[in-house]
Amino acid sequence: MASWDDLVLWVRVRYEVMAQSADSLTFRLPTGEDRDQLVYVRHRGAVDGHDWMQIESPIAKLDQIDARRLLELAEDAVVGGAAAVDGVAVFRHAAPLEDMSFAEFEGPFRLVTETADRLEQQLTGADHF
C-alpha cells in the first residue's frame, strides 16, 4: 500500500525532478530513440474514499494538431485518455495510490509517457515535450 510520500521518494530516487510542490512533481522520462517526455504527477487526494494520483504528459498545442485525429489515434491506448489542459493536448491516467506498491509505479508512468510521445510523434513529427 503506497502513499503520496512513497511516490515522491520513488520518483526522486530515479529521476531528476524539475519542479515539486506539496501535491505535484514534474520530471522527464526517456522514451527511446533519443526522445524523452515531460511528466506531471499530481496528488489528487481522497476521491470516493481512496487516495489518488494523476499522471499527465503533454502531446502538442491544440491549435497545432487535428483533435479528431488525436482521439482516433488514442483509441488503442491500454490505459488513460486524451484531454485538453490550458490549450495543450495531454495524455492522462489516474490510479488509486493505496492499490499500488513501489514495484507498480513504473508501469503507469511508462504507459502514459510512451503513449504521449507516440501521439506527439504521429501528430507533429517533433519532440517538443
RABEL-V988640 format. One record per run of one state. SS is the DSSP state (h for helix, s for strand, l for the rest). FROM is the first residue (numbers start at 1). LEN is the number of residues. If there is no record, write none. Layout:
((SS:FROM:LEN) (SS:FROM:LEN))
//
This chain:
((l:1:3) (h:4:11) (l:15:2) (s:17:5) (l:22:2) (s:24:9) (l:33:2) (s:35:13) (l:48:2) (s:50:12) (h:62:3) (l:65:2) (h:67:8) (l:75:6) (s:81:5) (l:86:2) (s:88:9) (h:97:3) (l:100:2) (h:102:23) (l:125:5))
//
